[in-house]
Amino acid sequence: MSIQTIGVIGAGQMGNGIAHVMALAEYNVLLTDVSQAALDAAIEGIAGNLERQVSRGKVAEADMGAALGRINTTLALSDLGATDLVIEAATERESVKQAIFEDLQPHLQPQTILTSNTSSISITRLASRTDRPERFMGFHFMNPVPVMQLVELIRGIATDQPTYDACRAVVDKLGKTAASAEDFPGFIVNRILMPMINEAVYTLYEGVGNVRSIDQSMKLGANHPMGPLELADFIGLDTCLAIMNVLHDGLADTKYRPCPLLTKYVEAGWLGRKTQRGFYDYR
Ligand code: CAA
């Protein structure tokens, strides 16, 4: 199964990062979103990130131009009909993802592989509601996509071997490392990372430390590149809460209870960097 053209659904920070690395690896990319403004912002963001890579000598100037030339955008899901692989990177809400798959699948060729960049939702359940559970799997990138080496590959119960092998070959071509994870809530990375972030929020909630001392402790005391609260702002507090809810519901253990302070921030619309306010104020 040869993959040449990749459809990316969702032009947010994950979707634009995925489009960026795919285009650099010489795949043709068709990026789609519901708003033209989101697509324009994504192309601008990709160009800025590529320029940064050029200025640091990571990418040749000619490769930057070629990569940008390989990314096309569209507002119509139906345009993804001619792609070989689709990566859905829309909002982390199951109903939204399901609606996208329902709208998309009548336009897809039968052999097209459908994947989700979901950070925690059951791949088996998402797959079961599509017309191609054998050719469906989890393709989970880490943020920032151009920098992070890992991609989690998650097979649903019905995923067939050619589908896994084709996705694995794409990860290899990106020069990234694939980790195979079983289809359980949070897979590997978020099963471990999110409870740590949630615990950092509890540490704040209970007054054990303040935002700066908590982050500084984990940066200097555990050698993390970012403190957990800064990282939560970077990922998005709504995404962190959604993942904690998936862990809590799916594993039915109170140790995954989302911290009430995390819920409160999300209810306030303080979602981190993307709204310019989270545990830190970016205004
Ligand atoms: N695109 C391209 N390059 C980028 C980039 C982007 N969006 N963001 C950063 N970079 C590059 C920089 O150009 C720089 O390159 P050089 O090493 O060549 O100089 C390098 O990354 C480091 O960036 P900075 O110097 O600007 O800043 P930094 O040293 O503070 O590193 C960071 C930034 C890479 C984000 C680092 O802080 C880090 O690794 N943080 C932790 C990130 C993390 O844990 N991500 C996983 C989140 S979990 C997840 O994604 C899964 C989920 O489902 C929620």
Residues whose N, C-alpha, C, O or C-beta is under 5 A from the ligand:
A	BS01	CAA	N49 R52 R56 S119 F141 M142 N143 P144 P146 V147 P225 M226 I235
